[in-house]
């Protein structure tokens, strides 16, 4: 019979969770105040800087692309009711539909999340009911006019701008946490330095001051959260952390396509900062492939093919007129502009469309300079990556010997910084993907994180080289104070330019005088503004200036439909129907489905009739009816005039 063996029970002990990186010890410099190392204090600093730099945008109205995604987007104006359509249609579907057109951009745009936030805001402002949608969309937004409709709209835009500032504040705080937690885990001061550099950079004015660009802010925010929770999952092994990371990754995709870069950046960060093998780093990234697959399937179902004519529209394909190697050479040379603006952000412009940047070929030295600069960055990135796990006690870099431990810290940070810059840069430089524009300041938003990391590293290490140590710290603090003040001046001043289309393009025409888009937009604003001049001389001067700018736009872009349409409107205001109909006929030839044409043909017919030019009036009304056979006013006017002419009763 077996004996019962009484075993002494073994006490069960709970394994304490591993401390997160934010809690790992670091060596604090006793000459730097202890409170400056605290995350909460640092978060207050960057949030306060973001608030101070951008709070004056709250007084702004709408400008630039706000029209396409807010002002004339029926889905966002519908409030909650429009959210299903936002998730199932191209971002610009509503805008193009109003012009009887289809997607004009290569690859389409599926970025529903920021537009959903606009719809949520609209629900609280008051959703536009379907019965009033057409009149709302067709209500002219003329700057300087303050009827109740526009006053309400402006008040709503003030709130949207404030919300954009809050999003930006949240973004830079989360970015700070990401930098402390992952990139600079042993040096919170360096993390603060990088976060401040990013927060105050004037190149971000377009992202914050243009409400439409909220997609950039949300994209970076959710990418940083993906990094944070992916690392938390690796440390704590809690499934919910992985779920959070996957959810934030999907949200980053719904904000903007840039999230695809994380398929490289995530395993790279595991390898460089978590000291994991490359094989295990790649395996740890596999769950995120499921999110990519879901997004691609969703995108393919929603985004249709681009309008085949869009390939010939120079504003959507700025290299349509390039010959030979001009396209690739210009793209390479233009890439240098981003680094120039990151280092010296002046002057700034909202537009870099066709004719702002002349075509170049490989005889241009800027092309080769750009190749050398970017080639050097790529070489250093791979050098740091290859030497990261060097086993030798010292590592040679450009002939200088560096202790292996010190090199490893530097290599990890700079390799990641360059990779972060380059991967996002490749998304917007046109070399791999046509983005429909030569460049844009908002487009470098994500890459500027890598720039800020590298600059912060070199500034801090440079400070350490200065002896005695207090002098180095004073010089760094003084340098940052000067940079913050200069950046504040540039940013706050630039924010005022973004008040509306007129103030924005009126300023930028001095920066990019050959821009087709800027010339056309200033012209349109002048023609609208003419109605509010106090005397006829002032009205005529505005209209004539507008016509001159439209002619300049047409010089660079002879088939620009909007310029002909606005010239027709200008001649209507000058009561010159012969010149007006010439421009309407141009529009009719190039864009016969333009929704404004029937009404404008009818109006010019009325002007001919008043001038007793009956044959021309009949011709204009017939053109109106050809485009829109059910245009009752034109048919009635034609019938009345025809009958009056037969009866001899025409006045």
LUMRO-304766 format. One record per residue: residue in one letter; x, y, z of N, C-alpha, C in turn. Coordinates in steps of 0.1 Angstrom, whole numbers, plus 2048, in hexadecimal, padded with zeros to 3 digits. Each point is the difference from the previous one (the first is absolute). Example, Ala and Ser with C-alpha at 12.3 -4.5 7.8 and 13.67 -1.06 7.14 Angstrom:
LUMRO-304766
A8847C784E7F780C80080980C800/S7FC80B7F980980B8007F880B808/
This chain:
LUMRO-304766
X8087F48007F880C80080980C800/X7FD8097F780880C7FF7FE80980C/X80B8058047FF80980B7FD80E7FB/X7F78078097FE80E7FD80B808804/X8068077F780B8098037FB80E801/X80180580C7FC80E80280B80A7FB/X7FD8077F680980A7FB7FD80D806/X80A8078047FE80E8047FC8097F4/X7F58068017FB8097F580B80B7FD/X8018017F380A80A7FB7F880D7FE/X80480B8067F980D7FF8018047F1/X7F58057FB7FF8067F380480E800/X8098047F980480E7FF7FD8067F2/X7FA80B8007FD8077F480D8077FA/X8027FE7F480B8067F97FD80F7FD/X8088088057FD80F7FE8028037F1/X7F78087FB8028047F280C8087FE/X8067FE7F480C8077FC7FE80F800/X8088088057FE80E7FF8018047F1/X7F880A7FD8008057F280C8097FF/X8038037F380C8077FD80180E807/X7F380680180080D80680580080E/X7FF7F480780480080E80F7FB802/X8077FC7F580D7FB80180980C805/X80A7FC80880880A8068098067F5/X80380D80380A8077F7808809809/X80B8037FB80A8098087FB80E7FE/X7FC80680B7FC80E80080C809802/X80080A7F780B80A8017FC80A80C/X80880080B7FD80880C7FF80F7FD/X8068047F480080E7FD7F48047F8/X7F77F77FD7F38027FA7F57FE80A/X7F780A8027F67FE80A7F87F37FF/X7FE7FA80B7F97F38007F38007FA/X7F880B8027F38017FB7FF8007F0/X80B8037FA8008017F18017F27FB/X8037F68088007F27FB7F27F9801/X7F78078077F37FA8037F78017F3/X7FA7F57FC7F88007F47F580A800/X7F980180C7F580A80080480E7FE/X80C80480580580D7FE8038027F1/X8077F67FB8048017F27F38007F7/X7F67F98037F48007F87F980E801/X80080680B7FB80D80280880A7F7/X80D7FE8008088097F87FD8007F1/X7FF7F37FA7FE7FF7F27F18047FC/X7F77FC8097F28047FE7FE80F800/X80780680A7FF80F8018068077F4/X80B7FB7FB8068057F47F67FF7F4/X7FA7F47FE7F77FE7F57F4809801/X7FB80280C7F580980280480F7FD/X80B80480580480E7FE8038037F1/X8067F67F98048027F27F38007F7/X7F67F98047F57FF7F67F2805805/X7FF80580C7F38048057FA80C7F7/X8098077F97FA80B7F87FA7FB7F3/X8017F37FD7F97FA7F57F1800802/X7FC80180D7F27FF8047F880B7F9/X80680B7FD7F980B7F97FE7FE7F1/X8067F57FB8007FE7F17F37FA7FC/X7FE8007F27F47FB7FA8037F37F9/X7FD8007F38047F47F880A8047F5/X8087F77FD80A8037F58057F37F9/X8038027F48077F57F87F77F47FF/X8057F58057F97F37FE7F47FE80A/X7FE80A8097F47FF8097F37FF7F7/X8008067F57F48007F77FD7F27FC/X8097F87FD7FE7F37FA7FB7F680B/X80480180C7FD7F680A7F680580B/X7FE80E8007F780580B7F58097F9/X80480B7FA7F680A7FB7F77FA7F6/X8057F87F77F87FA7F58007F1800/X8007FA80C7FF7F28017F37FC807/X7F77FC7F87F27FD8058007F580B/X80A7F77FF8007F580A80480580E/X80A80980180380680D7F680A805/X7F98077F67F58098047F47F9805/X7FE7F37FD7F57F98048017FB80F/X80C8028068017FC80E8017F1801/X7FA7FA80A8017F28027FA7F87F4/X7F68057FA7FA7FA7F480A7FE7F5/X80A8087FF8097FF7F580C7F7802/X8027FB80D80B7F78038017F47F8/X7F57F87FE8017F47F78068037F2/X7FC80B7FA8058047F380E804801/X80480680A80F8048028097F4800/X7FB7F58068087F48017FF7F87F3/X7F78037F77FE7F77F58038087F3/X80580C8008038087F480E807801/X8058037F480C8087FF7FF80D808/X80B8058067FF80C8087FB80C7F8/X8028007F37FB80C7F87F47FD7F8/X7FA7F58027F47FC7F87F580A7FF/X7FD80680B7F580A80180480C7F7/X80C80580280480C7F98007FE7F1/X8067F57FB8017FD7F27F27FE7FA/X7F77FA8087F37FD7FB7F880D7FD/X80380A8087F980D7FE8048077F3/X80B7FC7FA8058057F47FE7F67F4/X7F77F68037FD7F67F580D7F97FC/X8097FE80980D7FA7FD8037F4809/X80B7FA7FE8047F480880E803806/X8057F680780D80180780B8057F6/X80680A80480B8067F880E7FD804/X8017F980B80D7FD8068047F27FE/X80D7FD7FC8057F37FE7FF7F880D/X7FA7F48007FF7F880C7F5803809/X7F980C7FE7F580380980580480D/X7F680480980480480E7F57FA809/X8057F68087F87FA80A80580380E/X7FB80B80680480580D7F4804808/X7F87F78037F380480680080580E/X80A7FD8087FF80280F7FF80F803/X8088097FA7FF80E8037F38067FB/X7FB7FB7F57F38057FA7F57FC80A/X8017F48067F67FC80A80080A80B/X80B80580580180A80B7F980C7FB/X8018047F47F980C7FB7F17FE800/X7FC7F47FD7F17FC8007FB80180E/X8087FB80A7FC80080E7FE80E805/X80A8087FC7FF80F8047F38067FA/X7FE7FD7F37F48067F97F37FB807/X8007F48057F47FC8077FD80980C/X80A8048077FE80980C7FD80E7FB/X8068047F57FD80D7FA7F18017FB/X7FC7F47FB7F38007F98027FA7F3/X7FC7F37FE8017F97F37F78077F6/X8058007F47F88067F57F77F57FB/X7F38028007F67F67FB8017FE7F1/X7FD7F57FB8017FD7F17F880A7F8/X7F58058057F78097F880780D7FE/X80A80480880680D7FF80F7FF7FB/X8047F37FD80E7FE7FD8048077F3/X7F88007F68048067F380280F802/X7F680780780180E80280C804808/X8037F780A80C80280980D7FF7F8/X8017F67F880D7FE7F880180B7F6/X7F58057FB80180A7F580180E805/X7FF80280E80180D80580E8067FE/X80180B7FA80E8057FD80680580D/X80D7FC80280780580C80980B7FB/X7FC80C80280880C7FB80680780C/X80D80180080780680C7FD80F800/X7FB80480C7FC80E8027F1801801/X7F97F67FB7F27FF8017FC7FA80D/X7F78058087FD7FB80D7F17FE802/X7F97F97F77F27FC8027FF7F680B/X7F47FD8057FF7F780B8067F27FD/X7FF7FB7F48067F37FC80F800802/X80680A7FB80F80180180480280E/X7F980980780480280E8007F3808/X7F57F87FE7FF7F380780C7F77FC/X8038007F380B7F77FB80D804806/X80380D80180C8058058027FC80F/X7F58028078007FB80E8037F2802/X7FB7F87F78037F180080E7FD7FD/X8068087F680E7FE7FD80980480B/X7FC80A80880880480C8017F4809/X7F57F98028007F580A8097F47FA/X7FE7FE7F38087F57F980F803802/X80480D7FE80E8038028057FE80E/X7F880380A8037FD80E8027F1802/X7F77F87FA8017F280280D7FB7F9/X8048067F580C7FC7F980C803809/X80080B80780B80380A8017F680B/X7F47FC8058007F580A8057F37FB/X7FD7FC7F48057F47FA80F8017FF/X80580C7FC80F8027FF8077FF80D/X7FA80680B8057FF80D8017F1805/X7F57F97FD8007F280480B7F87F8/X8018037F380A7FA7F880E802805/X80480C80480E8028048027FA80E/X7F68008088027F980E8027F17FE/X7F87FA7F78027F27FD80E7FD7FA/X8048097F780D7FF7F980B80180B/X7FF80980A80980180A8017F2808/X7F57FB8038007F38078077F57F8/X7FD8007F38067F67F780F802800/X80580C80080E8038008077FC80D/X7F980380B8067FC80D8007F1802/X7F57FA7FC7FD7F28028087F67F8/X8038057F38067F67F780E8067FA/X80080C7FB80C8057F980B80480A/X7FC80980980A80580A7FD7FB80E/X7FE7F38027FB7FB80D80A80380B/X80D8027FD80A80380A80380F801/X7F98087F980380F8007F38087FD/X7F880280B7F48077FE80280F7FB/X80B80680380380D7FC8018017F1/X8077F67FA8028007F27F27FE7F9/X7F77F88077F37FD7FB7F880E800/X80180780B7FA80D8008058097F5/X80D8007FE8068097F67FA7FD7F2/X7FF7F37FD7FA7FC7F37F28047FF/X7F87FE80B7F28037FF7FE80F7FF/X8088088067FF80F7FF8038047F2/X80B7FB7FA8048037F27F47FD7F7/X7FA7F48017F57FD7F87F4809802/X7FD80380C7F480880480180E7FA/X80B80680180180E7FC8048037F1/X8027F57F98058027F27F68077F8/X80380B7FA7F68087F87FB7F97F3/X8077F67FC7FB7F97F47F37F8803/X7FC7FF80C7F47FA8047F3809800/X80280C7FC7F580A8007F57FB7F7/X8037FA7F57F67FC7F77F87F4806/X8067F88077F97F48067F680580B/X8048098087F880580B7F680B7FC/X8048097F87F880B7FC7F67FD7F5/X8027F57F97F77FC7F57F87F4806/X7F38018047F97F68078007F37F8/X7FF8007F38007F47F880C7F7804/X80B80680380D7F88038007F980D/X7F48008077FF7F880C8047F27FE/X7FE7FB7F38047F27FD80F7FD803/X80880A7FE80F7FF8038027FE80F/X7F98098078027FF80F7FB7F3805/X7F47FC7FC7FB7F38058087F47FC/X8058017F48097F57FB80C7FE809/X80780B80380C7FF8087FD7FC80E/X7F58068067FC7FC80D7FD7F1802/X7F97FA7F77FC7F280180C7F77FD/X8098057F780D7F87FE80880080D/X80180B80780880080C7F97F780B/X7F38008007F97F880A8027F17FC/X8017FD7F38037F27FC80E7FC805/X80A8087FE80D7FD8058007FE80F/X7F98098088007FF80E7FA7F3805/X7F47FC7FB7F97F48058077F47FA/X8068007F58087F57FB80B7FC809/X80780B80580B7FE80A7FA7FB80D/X7F58068047FA7FC80D7FC7F1800/X7FB7FB7F47FD7F27FF80C7F8802/X80B8047FA80D7F88008057FF80F/X7FE80B80780580080E7F77F980A/X7F28027FE7F77FB80A7F97F37FC/X8017FC7F37FA7F47FB7F1800803/X7FA80B8007F18018027F98027F3/X7F77F77FD7FA7FF7F37F980D7FD/X7FA80780A7F980C7FD80980B7FA/X80D8008048098097FA8027FE7F1/X8007F47FC8017FD7F27F48047F9/X7F47FE8067F48047FA7FF80F7FE/X80580780B80080F7FF80A8047F4/X80B7FA7FF80A8037F57F97FE7F3/X7F97F57FE7FA7FD7F37F58097FD/X7F880480A7F580A7FE80680D7FC/X80A80580780680D7FC8077FF7F3/X8057F57FC8067FE7F37F58027F5/X7F57FA8027F58017F67FB80E800/X7FF80780B7FC80E80080A8097F9/X80D7FC80180A8087F97FE7FE7F1/X7FD7F47FB7FD7FE7F27F48087FB/X7F58008097F48087FC80380F800/X80B80480680380E8008088047F4/X80A7F77FC8088037F48087F37FD/X8047FF7F48077F47FB80E7FE806/X80580A80680E8008058027F480A/X7F67FB8058027F580A8077F47FA/X8007FF7F38077F47FA80F800803/X80580C80380F8008048037F980C/X7F67FD8098037FA80D8037F17FE/X7FD7FA7F48047F27FE80F7FF800/X80780B7FD80F80080180480680E/X7FA80B80380480880C7FD7F880D/X7F67F88017FD7F880C80B7F5803/X8037F87F680B7F680380D807802/X80380B7F980C80780180180680F/X7F580580580180580E8017F580A/X7FA7F47FE8027F580980F7FC800/X8068007F480E7FC7FF80A80A806/X7FD80D7FE80980A8047FF80480F/X7F38008047FD80680E7FD7F580A/X7FB7F47FB7FC7F580980B7F6800/X80B8027F880B7F77FF7FC7F27FD/X7F67FF7F77FB7F37FC8077FC7F3/X8017F37FD8067FB7F47F78057F4/X8058017F47F88057F57F57F67FD/X8037F38017F67F67FD7F4801809/X80380180D7F580180A7F980E7FE/X80780A7FC7FA80D7FE7F67FF7F5/X8047F97F57F77FF7F57F37F7804/X8037F58077F57F88047F6807809/X8058098087F88088097F780A7F9/X8038037F37F88097F87F57F97F8/X8017F37FF7F67F97F87F2803803/X7FB80180D7F28038027FB80D7F9/X8098097FE7FD80D7FA7FD7FE7F1/X8047F57FA7FD7FE7F27F17FD7FE/X7FA7FB80A7F17FE7FF7F980D7FE/X80580B8087FA80D7FF8028067F2/X80C7FE7FB8038047F27F77FA7F6/X7FE7F38017F77F97F77F2805800/X7FB80280C7F28058027FF80E7F9/X80A8098037FF80D7FA8018007F1/X8097F87FA8017FF7F27F37FB7F9/X7FA7F68067F37FB7FB7F580B800/X80080780C7F680A80180280C7F6/X80D8037FF80380B7F77FD7FD7F1/X8037F47FC7FD7FB7F27F28007FD/X7F77FD80A7F28007FE7FA80E7FF/X80780A8077FA80E8018068097F4/X80D7FF7FE80680A7F77FF7FB7F2/X7FA8077F77FF7FC7F280C8057F8/X7FF7FD7F380A8047F780080F7FE/X80B8067FD80180E7FE7FA8047F2/X7FB80C7FF7FB8047F380C7FF7F6/X7FE7FA7F480C7FE7F780580E7FB/X7F880A80080480D7FC80980780A/X8007FB80C80880680B80F8007FD/X8047F67F880E7FF7FD80580B7F8/X7F78077F980480C7F87FD80D807/X7FA80080C7FD80C80780D804808/X80680B7FC80D80380680080380F/X7F480580580080280E7FF7F4809/X7FC7F57FA8007F380780B7F77FB/X8078037F680C7F97FB80A80B7FB/X80780580A80980C7FD80B7FC7F6/X8027F47FD80B7FC7F77FB7FB7F3/X7F38047FD7FA7FC7F38078067F4/X80780B8018068077F580F7FD800/X8057F880980E7FD8018047F67F5/X80C8027FA8057F87F580D7F9804/X8037F47FB80C7F98038027FD80E/X80B8048068037FE80E7FC80B809/X7F980A7FB7FC80C8087F87FC80C/X7F77F67FF7F87FD80C8087FB80B/X8087F67FE8087FA80B80B80A805/X8068087F780A8098047F980B809/X7F48057FC7FA80A8087FB7FB80E/X7FC7F38007FC7FA80C80B7FF80A/X80C7FC7FB80C7FF80880480E805/X80180A7F880480D8047F680680A/X7F37FE7FD7F68058098017FA80E/X8047F48018027FA80D80980880A/X8098077FA8098088087F980C807/X7F48047FA7F980B8067FB7FD80E/X7FC7F38027FB7FC80D80B80280B/X80C7FC7FD80B80280A80380E802/X7FF8087F580280F8017F680680A/X7F37FC7FE7F68068088007FB80F/X8057F48028027FB80D80B807807/X80B8047F980B8078067FD80F801/X7F98057F67FE80F7FF7F28027FB/X7F68008087F18007FC7FB80E7FC/X8068057F57FC80D7FB8058017F2/X7F78057F77F28038027F77F47FF/X7F48008057F77F57FF7F58037F6/X7FB7F67FA7F58017F67F67F4801/X7F48037FE7F57F68008007F87F3/X8078057F67FF7F97F380E7FF7F9/X8027F57FA80C7FE7F87FC7F87F3/X7F58047FB7FA7F97F48088047F4/X7FB7FB7F58078027F380480F7FE/X80C8027FB80680D7FC80780680C/X7FE7FC80C80780580C80E7FB800/X8027F47FC80D7FA8008047FC7F1/X8098077FA8037FD7F18057F27FF/X7FD7FA7F48067F37FD80F8017FF/X8077F580480F7FF8008047F37F8/X80C8007FC8067F47FA80D7FD808/X8077F67FC80B7FB80780D8097FE/X7FE80B7F980B8097FF7FF80A80B/X7F58008087FF80A80B8077FB80C/X8088088068087FC80C7F87FC80C/X7F48068017F77FC80B7FC7F2800/X7FF7FA7F47FC7F27FF80B7F8807/X80D8037FC80B7F880680280380E/X7FE80C80580280380E7F57F8808/X7F48007FB7F67F88078037F1800/X8067FB7F58047F280080B7FD80B/X80980980180B7FF8097FB80080E/X7F780A8037FB80280E7F87F4804/X7F67FC7F87F77F58038087F2800/X8097FF7F68087F47FF8097FF80D/X80580B80580880080D7F77FC80B/X7F48058017F77FC80B7FD7F1800/X7FD7FB7F47FD7F17FE80D7F8804/X80C8057FC80C7F880380280080F/X7FE80B80780280080F7F57F7806/X7F48007FB7F67F88068047F1800/X8047FC7F48047F17FF80D7FE808/X80980A80080D7FE8087FD7FE80F/X7F78088057FC7FF80E7F97F3803/X7F77FC7F77F97F380180A7F4800/X8098007F78097F57FE80A7FF80C/X80480C80580A80080B7FA80080E/X7F37FF8007F980280D8047F580A/X8027F47FC8047F580980E7FC7FE/X80980A7FC80E7FD7FF8067FA80D/X8087F67FF8067F980C80D806804/X8068097F880D8058037FE80B80B/X80B8028087FF80A80B7FE80E7FB/X8058037F47FE80D7FA7FB7FF7F2/X7F980B7FB7FB8007F380580C7F9/X8057FE7F380580C7F97F58067F7/X7FF80D8027F68077F880780D7FA/X8018007F380780B7F980E802805/X8077F580480E80180480180280F/X7F580380780080280F7FC7F3807/X8087FD80B7FD7F48087F680480B/X7F67F88027F680380A7FE7F3808/X7FF80180E7FD7F48087F37F97FB/X8007F38007F57F97FB7F2803807/X80080280D7F48038077FA80D7FC/X80980A7FF7FC80E7FC7FB8007F2/X8077F87F77FC8007F27F37F97FF/X7FD7F68087F37F97FF7F5809803/X80180880A7F680A8047FD80A7F5/X80B8057FA7FF80A7F57FA7F97F4/X8057F47FC7FC7F97F47F17FD801/X7FB7FC80B7F27FC8017F780D7FE/X80480B8067F880C7FF8008057F2/X80C8027FA8018067F37FB7F77F5/X8027F38017FB7F77F67F0801800/X7FA80080C7F28018007FB80E7FB/X80780B8047FD80D7FB8008017F1/X80B7FB7FA8018017F17F57F77FA/X7FE7F48057F67F87FB7F2806801/X7FD80680B7F38078027FE80B7F5/X80B8087FE7FF80A7F67FE7FA7F2/X8097F77FD8017FB7F27F37F97FC/X7FB7F78097F47F87FC7F48097FD/X7FE80A8097F58097FD8038097F4/X80C8047FF8048087F47FD7F87F3/X8037F38007FE7F97F47F17FF7FC/X7F780280A7F28007FD7FB80D7F9/X80880B8017FB80D7FB80A8067F6/X80A7FA7FC80A8067F77FD7FE7F1/X7F67F87FD7FB7FE7F28097F57F9/X80B7FD8058097F67F97FA7F2800/X7FA7FC80B7F97F38017F28017FC/X7F980B8057F28017FE7FD80E7FB/X7F78027F67FC80D7FC7F580580A/X80380B8067F780580B7F780C7FB/X8028047F37F780A7FB80580E803/X80C80280580680D80380F7FF800/X80780B7FE80E7FF8008057FF80E/X7FB80780A8037FF80E7F6808808/X8017FF80D7F780780980680080E/X7FF80B80780580180D7FA7F680A/X7F37FE7FE7F97F68098057F27FE/X8067FD7F48047F37FD80C7FB808/X80880A80580C7FC8077FE7FF80F/X7F38018047FD7FF80E8067F4807/X7FD7F47FB8057F480680F7FF800/X8068037F480F7FF7FF80780A80A/X7F980B8038078098098027FA80E/X7F97F58038037F980D80E7FB800/X8047FA7F580E7FB7FE80A80B801/X7FC80B7F980980C80080280580F/X7F580180780080580E8097F7809/X7FE7F37FE8087F680880F8027FE/X8048017F380E8027FD80680D805/X7F880B7FE80580D80480180080F/X7F77FB80780080080F80D7F8805/X8027F57F980C7F880480D8087FE/X8028067F580C8077FD80180C809/X7F580780380180C8098047FC80E/X7FA7F58058037FC80D80F7FB801/X8047F87F680E7FB80180A80C7FE/X7FC8097F880880C7FE80280880D/X7F580180880080680D80A7F9809/X8007F38008097F880880F8027FD/X8028047F480E8027FC80680E805/X7F780980480480D80480580080F/X80B80580380580080D80380F804/X7FD80380D7FA7F880A7F27FD7FD/X7FB7F68077F27FB7FD7F580A802/X80180980A7F580A8017FF8097F4/X80B8037FA8008087F47F97FA7F5/X8027F37FE7F97F87F57F1801802/X7FC7FE80D7F28008037F980D7FE/X80880B8047FB80D7FE7FE8047F1/X80B7FC7F87FF8027F27F57F97F9/X7FD7F38047F57F97FA7F3806804/X7FF80480C7F38068057FE80D7F9/X80B8087FE7FE80D7F97FD7FE7F1/X8077F67FA7FD7FD7F27F17FC7FE/X7FB7F78097F27FC7FE7F780B803/X8038098097F780C8037FF8087F3/X80C8037FA8008087F47F77F97F5/X8037F37FE7F87F87F67F1801802/X7FD7FE80D7F18008037FA80E7FD/X80780B8037FB80D7FE7FF8037F1/X80A7FC7F87FF8027F27F57F87FA/X7FF7F38047F67F77FB7F2806803/X7FF80580C7F38058047FC80C7F8/X8098097FD7FD80B7F77FC7FC7F2/X8077F67FA7FD7FC7F37F37F9800/X7FE7F78097F37F88017F4808802/X80080980A7F58088047FC8097F5/X80B8067F97FD8097F57FA7F87F4/X8067F47FE7FB7F87F47F27FC803/X7FC7FD80C7F27FC8037F680A7FB/X80380C8017F780B7FB7FD7FF7F1/X80A7FB7F97FE7FF7F17F67F67FD/X7FE7F68097F77F57FD7F1804804/X7FD80C8027F38048047F57FC7F6/X8038027F37F77FC7F68077FF7F3/X7FA7FC7F58067FF7F380780D7FC/X7F880B80280580D7FB80D804807/X8007FF80D80C80480880C7F77FD/X7FD7F37FE80A7F67FE8078027F3/X7F88007F58068017F380580E7FC/X7FA80A80680580E7FE80E801805/X8037F980C80D8008058097F77F7/X7FC7F47FD8087F67FA8048047F1/X7F88097FA8038037F280D8077FF/X80580680B80D80680180B7F6801/X7FC7F480580A7F58028017F87F4/X7F47FC7FA8007F87F47F88077F5/X80680A7FA7F98097F77FB7F97F3/X8067F47FD7FD7F97F47F67F5802/X7FB7FE80C7F77F58037F38037FA/X7FB7F67F87F38017F97F580080A/X8017F880A7F67FF80A7FF80D809/X80B80580480080D8087FB80B7F8/X8048027F47FC80B7F77F17FF7FE/X7FB7F47FD7F17FE7FE7F880380C/X8057FC80C7F980280C7FF80F805/X80C8077FE7FF80E8037F78077F6/X8007FC7F47F78067F67F27FE804/X7FC7F48047F27FD8037FC80880D/X8098028097FD80880C7FE80E7FD/X8088067F77FF80E7FB7F28027F9/X7FD7F67F87F38027F87F47FF80A/X8017F880A7F57FF80A80080D808/X80C80480480180C8097FC80D7F9/X8008007F37FC80C7F87F1804804/X7F87F78037F28038047FF80980C/X80B8018087FF80780D80880D800/X8058037F480780D7FF7F580B800/X80480C8057F680B8027FD8077F3/X8088007F67FE8077F48037F87F4/X7FB8047F48017F87F480F7FF7FC/X80880A80380E8007FC8077F5808/X7FD7FF80C8067F68097FC7F27FB/X7F37FE7FD7FB7F37FB8077FC7F3/X80180A7F78077FD7F380F7FD802/X80680780980E7FD8028037F2805/X7F77FB80A8017F38057FE7F67F5/X7F68027F77FD7F67F680B8007F6/X80580B7FC80B8007F680D7FA805/X80380280D80B7F98067FE7F1800/X7F47FC8037FD7F28008027FA7F2/X7FB8077F68027FB7F280F7FF7FC/X80880A80480E7FF7FD8067F4807/X7FC7FC80C8067F58077FB7F37F9/X7F48007FB7FA7F47FA8087FE7F2/X80380B7FA8077FE7F380E7FB803/X80680480B80D7FA8047FF7F1803/X7F67FC8077FE7F28027FE7F87F3/X7F88067F77FE7F97F380D8007F8/X80980980280C8007F88087F3804/X8007FC80D8077F48047F77F47FE/X7F38018007F77F57FF7F48047F7/X8027FF7F37F68057F67F37F8800/X7FF7F58077F37F98007FA7FF80E/X80380A8087FB80180E7F2805800/X7F67F78017F28037FF7FC80B80A/X8047FF80C7FC80980B80380F7FC/X80C8027FA80480D7FC7F78067F5/X7FC7F87F67F68057F67F3803806/X7FC7F78097F380380780080D808/X80A80280780180C80880280D7F7/X8077FE7F580180B7F67F28047FB/X7F87F57FD7F28037FC7F880780A/X8027FD80D7F980780B80580E801/X80D8027FE80680E8017FA8087F5/X7FF7FB7F47FB8087F57F1802801/X7F97F78077F28028037FE80C80A/X80980180A80080C80980480D7F9/X8087FF7F680480C7F87F58037F5/X7F67F77FF7F58027F68068007F2/X8097F67FE8067FE7F27FC7F27FC/X7F37FE7FB7FC7F27FD8077F97F5/X8058087F68087FA7F580C7F8805/X80780780980C7FA8067FC7F4809/X7F58028077FB7F58097FD7F47F8/X7F98017F57FC7F47F980C7F97FA/X80A8077FC80C7FA7FB8067F680A/X80180580C8057F780B7F77F5804/X7F38027FF7F67F58038017F57F5/X8028057F48027F67F580D7F7802/X80A80780680C7F88037FD7F580A/X7F980480A7FC7F780B7F87F47FA/X7F68047F87F77F67FA8087F67F8/X80A8047F98087F77F88087F7808/X80680480B8097F88087F87F880B/X7F58068057F97FA80B7F18027FF/X7FA7FA7F67F28027FD7F67FD80B/X8057F88097F77FC80C80180980C/X80780B7FE80280980C7F2805804/X7FD7FE80D7F28038057FD80F7FF/X80A8097FF7FD80E8007FD8067F2/X8037F87F67FF8057F27F28047FC/X7F67F88027F28047FC7FC80D806/X80280280D7FC80C80680780C7FA/X80D7FF7FE80880B7FB7FD8037F1/X7FC7F67F87FC8037F37F2807800/X7F87FC8097F380780280280E803/X80980380A80280E8048068097F6/X8097FA7F88068087F57F68037F5/X7F77F67FE7F58027F77F780C804/X7FE80180D7F880B80580780D7FE/X80D80080280780D7FD8008047F1/X8017F67F87FF8037F17F28057FD/X7F67FA8067F28057FE7FE80E804/X80580480C7FF80D80580880A7F7/X80B7FB7FA8078097F77FA8007F2/X7F47F97FE7F97FF7F38097F97F6/X8087F68048087F87F77F87F2800/X7F58007F97F77F58018057F37FA/X8078017F58067F37FB80A7FA809/X80880880780A7FB8097F97FA80D/X7F58078047F87FB80B7FA7F27FD/X7FB7FF7F47FA7F37FC80B7F5800/X80B8047FA80B7F68008057FC80D/X80180980A8047FC80E7F57F7806/X7F48037FE7F57F88077FF7F27F9/X8037FF7F38007F37FA80C7F8805/X80B80680380B7F98057FD7FB80F/X7F98088077FB7FC80D7F77F47FF/X7F78007F77F67F57FF8077F47FA/X80A8017F88077F57FB8077F880C/X8058088098077FA80C7F67FA80A/X7F48088017F67FC80A7F28037FA/X7FB7F67F97F38027F97F4804809/X8017FD80C7F580380980280D807/X8098097FC80280D8067F48097FB/X7F68008097F38077FC80280F7FD/X80880780880180E7FE8068047F2/X80A7F87FC8058027F37F67FD7F5/X7F97F68017F67FC7F67F580B800/X7FB80480B7F680B80080580D7FA/X80C80480480680C7FB8017FF7F1/X8057F57FB8017FE7F17F38017F9/X7F67F98067F28007FA7FB80E800/X80180880B7FA80D8018078097F6/X80E8007FF8078087F77FC7FD7F2/X7FF7F37FC7FD7FC7F37F28057FC/X7F77FE8097F28057FD7FF80F7FF/X80880780880080E8008068067F3/X80B7F97FC8068047F37F67FE7F4/X7F97F58007F67FE7F67F580A800/X7FC80480C7F580980280480F7FF/X80E8027FF80580D8007FE80880C/X7FF7F980C7FE80780C80C800809/X80C7FC7FB80C80080880480E803/X80380480D80380E80380C8057FA/
